[in-house]
Amino acid sequence: MSVKDALKKADEAELDLVEISPNAKPPVCKIIDYKKFLFEQKKKQKELKSKQSKVVIKEIRMGPNTEEHDFNFKLNHAKSFLKDGAKVKAYVFFKGRSIVFKDRGEILLLKFAQELEEYGTVEQLPKLEGKKMIMMINPKKK
């Protein structure tokens, strides 16, 4: 159909002639209500955006000499974060000469991961980055 005929049909129907595929031979066009089309596109995008899940990262900070009570307190917080679906970034900070106790920090983080085994999976094993030893834990899927 020629462009003139298509435009004439669109005017008769009081709608718009919209080019769908300009690179095709011949180009593909549709007769639609363009404002309604744009509205529905926005609506679809909004719906897709609302279905996306946002990744929340919660941090748990410990020292290499963290006592048992403090460890359990932080462990309970991490459990609640993982139950809520947030990632947990647990790290041991080394201040001053405490960097000598790297092995204590690693043992502490591995113990932490072992306690959280039923709530989440370890994404990243303990890794020393500067003055922090960091470990990431993902929540288990429901």
C-alpha positions in Angstrom: 0.0 0.0 0.0 1.3 3.4 -0.8 2.1 6.0 1.9 -0.7 8.3 0.7 -3.3 5.5 1.0 -2.1 4.5 4.4 -2.2 8.1 5.7 -5.7 8.5 4.2 -6.9 5.3 6.0 -5.3 6.5 9.3 -7.1 9.9 9.0 -10.4 8.2 8.3 -10.0 6.1 11.4 -8.8 9.2 13.4 -5.6 7.3 14.4 -1.9 7.7 13.7 0.3 5.9 11.1 3.3 4.6 13.0 6.4 3.1 11.3 7.3 -0.1 13.1 10.2 -1.4 11.1 11.9 1.2 8.9 14.7 -1.1 7.7 12.5 -3.7 6.2 11.8 -3.8 2.5 9.1 -2.5 2.2 8.9 -0.6 5.6 6.3 -1.9 8.0 3.7 0.5 9.4 0.7 0.2 11.7 -2.4 2.3 12.2 -2.7 2.9 16.0 -3.5 5.5 18.6 0.1 6.7 19.3 -0.7 8.4 22.7 -2.3 5.1 24.0 0.7 3.2 22.7 3.2 5.4 24.6 1.1 5.2 27.7 1.1 1.3 27.6 4.8 1.3 27.0 5.4 3.4 30.1 3.0 1.2 32.1 4.9 -2.0 31.1 8.3 -0.4 32.0 7.0 0.7 35.4 5.6 -2.8 36.1 9.0 -4.4 35.1 10.8 -1.9 37.3 8.6 -2.7 40.3 9.3 -6.4 40.0 13.1 -5.9 40.1 14.7 -6.7 43.4 17.2 -4.3 44.9 20.3 -5.8 46.4 20.8 -4.5 49.9 24.3 -5.0 51.5 24.5 -5.0 55.3 27.9 -4.7 57.0 29.1 -6.5 60.1 32.3 -5.2 61.6 34.5 -7.1 64.0 38.0 -6.9 65.4 40.5 -9.8 65.6 40.0 -10.1 69.4 36.2 -10.1 69.4 34.8 -11.9 72.4 32.2 -14.7 72.3 29.3 -12.6 73.5 30.0 -9.9 70.9 30.4 -12.5 68.2 27.0 -14.1 69.0 25.4 -10.6 69.1 26.7 -9.8 65.6 25.8 -13.3 64.4 22.2 -12.8 65.4 22.1 -9.5 63.4 23.6 -11.3 60.4 20.9 -14.0 60.7 18.1 -11.4 60.6 19.7 -9.6 57.7 20.0 -12.9 55.7 16.4 -13.8 56.6 15.2 -10.4 55.2 17.1 -11.2 51.9 20.0 -8.8 52.3 23.6 -9.7 51.5 26.0 -9.6 54.4 29.5 -8.1 54.2 31.4 -9.3 57.3 34.8 -7.9 57.8 37.5 -7.9 60.5 39.4 -4.6 60.8 43.0 -4.5 61.9 44.1 -1.4 63.8 47.8 -0.6 64.3 49.8 -3.7 65.2 46.8 -6.0 65.3 47.6 -6.8 61.6 50.0 -9.4 63.1 46.8 -11.5 64.0 45.7 -12.1 60.4 45.1 -15.7 61.1 42.8 -14.9 64.0 40.7 -12.7 61.7 40.4 -15.4 59.1 39.5 -18.0 61.7 36.8 -15.6 63.1 35.3 -15.0 59.6 35.3 -18.8 58.8 33.6 -19.5 62.1 31.1 -16.8 61.2 30.4 -18.4 57.8 30.0 -21.8 59.4 27.4 -20.5 61.9 25.5 -18.9 59.0 25.6 -21.9 56.8 21.8 -22.6 57.0 20.9 -19.0 56.3 23.2 -18.1 53.5 26.1 -19.2 51.2 29.5 -17.7 51.1 30.1 -15.7 47.9 33.6 -14.6 48.7 36.0 -16.3 51.1 37.9 -14.1 53.5 40.3 -11.9 51.6 42.7 -9.3 53.0 42.2 -5.9 51.4 44.4 -3.3 53.1 43.6 -3.2 56.8 40.4 -5.2 56.4 39.7 -8.9 55.9 36.4 -9.1 54.0 33.9 -11.9 53.4 30.6 -11.8 51.5 27.6 -14.0 52.3 24.5 -14.3 50.0 21.1 -15.2 51.4 19.7 -18.6 50.5 16.8 -18.6 48.1 13.3 -19.1 49.6 
